[in-house]
């Protein structure tokens, strides 16, 4: 969900995705390389993102990932699921 969300704003390469997640979460959340790139591959296979070769701001060859329309729909589903789960947990915490 977090990868899809940061890609909603603009196409990014893998390292930039990790940096954006870290920055937006005030360094609470980390997208580790060992899980980030396999997840990006899964998102490609699912058709939720596309990838295009490019050059990073440091001059390195990278793949820029872009959210597809199906990826936007998947992100919306995941956000709705997250909100339902969060509401259920809050209800339990208030009453237990």
KOLTISE-691608 format. One line per 5 residues: number of its first residue (from 0); their letters; for each residue x, z, y of N, C-alpha, C. Coordinates in steps of 0.05 Angstrom, whole numbers, padded with zeros to 5 digits. Each point is the difference from the previous one (the first is absolute). Layout:
REM residues N
NUM) A) X Z Y X Z Y X Z Y  ... .
REM end
This chain:
REM residues 96
0) XXXXX) 00017 00000 -00024 -00017 00000 00024 00018 00000 00025  00021 00016 00000 00016 00002 00024 00015 -00026 00006  00010 -00013 -00021 00013 -00026 00004 -00019 -00020 00011  -00024 -00002 -00011 -00020 -00019 00010 -00007 00007 00029  -00002 00025 00006 -00007 00008 00028 00021 -00008 00020 .
5) XXXXX) 00026 00004 -00006 00020 -00007 00020 00002 -00031 00002  -00006 -00014 -00022 00000 -00029 00002 -00024 -00012 00015  -00020 00017 00004 -00024 -00010 00015 00008 -00007 00029  00020 00014 00010 00008 -00004 00028 00017 -00025 00004  00018 -00005 -00019 00018 -00023 00002 00016 -00004 -00026 .
10) XXXXX) 00010 -00024 -00004 00017 -00004 -00024 00026 00016 00003  00009 00011 -00022 00024 00016 00000 00016 -00005 -00025  00026 00005 00001 00017 -00001 -00024 00000 00028 -00012  00010 00002 -00025 -00001 00025 -00015 00011 00024 00015  00025 -00003 00010 00012 00023 00014 -00016 00008 00025 .
15) XXXXX) -00011 -00020 00014 -00017 00007 00024 -00025 00014 -00008  -00012 -00007 -00024 -00023 00014 -00010 00006 00029 -00004  00022 00005 -00014 00009 00028 -00005 00004 00015 00026  00013 -00013 00019 00006 00013 00026 -00026 00006 00015  -00019 -00018 -00001 -00025 00003 00014 -00016 00024 -00012 .
20) XXXXX) -00001 00001 -00027 -00014 00022 -00013 00013 00027 00008  00027 00001 -00001 00014 00024 00008 -00006 00007 00029  00001 -00019 00018 -00004 00006 00028 -00028 00009 00006  -00020 -00014 -00011 -00028 00007 00005 -00008 00027 -00011  00014 00009 -00021 -00006 00026 -00013 00018 00022 00010 .
25) XXXXX) 00015 -00005 00022 00019 00019 00010 00019 00010 -00021  00010 -00019 -00016 00019 00005 -00022 -00011 00017 -00023  -00026 00004 -00001 -00011 00015 -00023 -00002 -00017 -00025  -00006 -00026 00003 -00003 -00018 -00022 00023 -00019 -00001  00010 -00006 -00024 00022 -00018 -00004 -00009 -00021 -00021 .
30) XXXXX) 00006 -00025 00006 -00004 -00022 -00019 00027 -00006 -00013  00005 00011 -00023 00026 -00003 -00013 00003 -00028 -00011  00024 -00010 00002 00006 -00027 -00009 -00009 -00005 -00029  00004 00020 -00017 -00007 -00003 -00028 -00029 -00003 -00006  -00017 00008 00019 -00029 -00005 -00004 -00011 -00020 00019 .
35) XXXXX) 00013 -00004 00023 -00010 -00019 00020 00000 -00029 -00010  00023 -00009 -00010 00002 -00028 -00008 -00017 -00007 -00024  -00001 00017 -00021 -00020 -00006 -00021 -00028 00000 00009  -00007 00017 00019 -00027 00000 00011 -00005 -00025 00016  00019 -00009 00016 -00003 -00026 00014 -00004 -00023 -00019 .
40) XXXXX) 00014 00001 -00022 -00003 -00021 -00021 -00029 00000 -00011  -00010 00024 -00005 -00027 00003 -00010 -00020 -00011 00020  00004 00007 00026 -00018 -00010 00021 00001 -00030 00001  00023 -00012 -00004 00002 -00030 -00001 -00016 -00011 -00023  00003 00012 -00024 -00014 -00010 -00024 -00030 00003 00004 .
45) XXXXX) -00009 00022 00012 -00029 00004 00005 -00011 -00019 00022  00018 -00012 00015 -00009 -00018 00022 -00007 00015 00025  00008 00025 00003 -00006 00016 00023 00020 -00004 00023  00024 -00011 -00007 00020 -00008 00020 00012 -00026 -00008  00012 -00013 00019 00017 -00023 -00005 00028 00006 00010 .
50) XXXXX) 00019 -00015 -00009 00028 00005 00009 00012 -00027 00009  00016 00002 00020 00014 -00023 00011 00028 00008 00007  00019 -00017 -00007 00028 00005 00006 00004 -00001 00030  00018 00017 00010 00006 00001 00028 00027 00014 00005  00005 00006 00025 00024 00014 00008 -00008 00024 00015 .
55) XXXXX) 00012 00023 -00007 -00006 00025 00014 00012 00001 00027  -00006 00021 00015 00011 00003 00027 00030 00005 -00001  00011 00007 -00024 00029 00004 -00003 00014 -00024 -00012  -00016 -00022 -00004 00012 -00025 -00010 00000 -00002 -00030  -00012 00018 -00014 00000 -00001 -00029 -00024 -00017 -00010 .
60) XXXXX) 00004 -00013 -00023 -00022 -00015 -00012 -00018 00020 -00013  -00026 -00002 00006 -00020 00018 -00011 -00026 -00015 -00006  -00018 00015 -00013 -00027 -00011 -00005 -00019 00015 00019  -00015 -00015 00015 -00020 00012 00018 -00027 -00001 -00015  -00013 00023 -00002 -00026 00003 -00014 -00022 -00001 00021 .
65) XXXXX) -00021 -00015 -00007 -00023 -00003 00017 -00026 00007 -00015  -00017 00016 00012 -00025 00007 -00013 -00019 -00024 -00001  -00012 -00004 -00023 -00020 -00022 -00003 -00028 00010 00006  -00019 -00018 00003 -00028 00009 00004 -00009 00018 -00024  00008 -00006 -00024 -00007 00017 -00023 00014 00027 00002 .
70) XXXXX) 00024 00000 00011 00014 00025 00005 -00014 00017 00020  -00012 -00012 00020 -00015 00015 00020 -00024 00013 -00014  -00014 -00015 -00017 -00023 00011 -00014 00009 00023 -00019  00023 -00004 -00013 00010 00022 -00018 00007 00024 00016  00013 -00003 00023 00007 00022 00017 -00026 00015 00009 .
75) XXXXX) -00020 -00014 00007 -00026 00013 00008 -00011 00016 -00023  00001 -00011 -00024 -00010 00015 -00024 00017 00025 -00005  00026 -00002 00002 00018 00022 -00004 -00004 00022 00021  -00004 -00008 00025 -00005 00020 00021 -00027 00014 -00005  -00020 -00014 -00009 -00026 00012 -00006 00003 00020 -00023 .
80) XXXXX) 00014 -00008 -00021 00005 00018 -00023 00015 00025 00009  00020 -00004 00016 00016 00023 00010 -00018 00019 00017  -00016 -00011 00017 -00018 00017 00016 -00020 00015 -00017  -00011 -00013 -00021 -00018 00015 -00018 00015 00022 -00014  00024 -00005 -00010 00015 00021 -00014 00007 00022 00018 .
85) XXXXX) 00008 -00006 00025 00008 00020 00019 -00025 00018 00007  -00023 -00013 00004 -00024 00015 00006 -00007 00019 -00023  00003 -00009 -00025 -00006 00016 -00023 00019 00024 -00002  00026 -00005 00005 00019 00022 00000 -00006 00020 00022  -00007 -00009 00023 -00006 00018 00022 -00025 00016 -00006 .
90) XXXXX) -00020 -00011 -00013 -00024 00015 -00008 00008 00022 -00019  00017 -00006 -00019 00008 00021 -00019 00016 00022 00014  00018 -00008 00018 00016 00020 00014 -00017 00018 00018  -00022 -00010 00011 -00018 00016 00017 -00016 00019 -00016  -00007 -00007 -00025 -00019 00016 -00015 00012 00017 -00023 .
95) X) 00024 -00007 -00008 00012 00014 -00023 00013 00026 00008 .
REM end
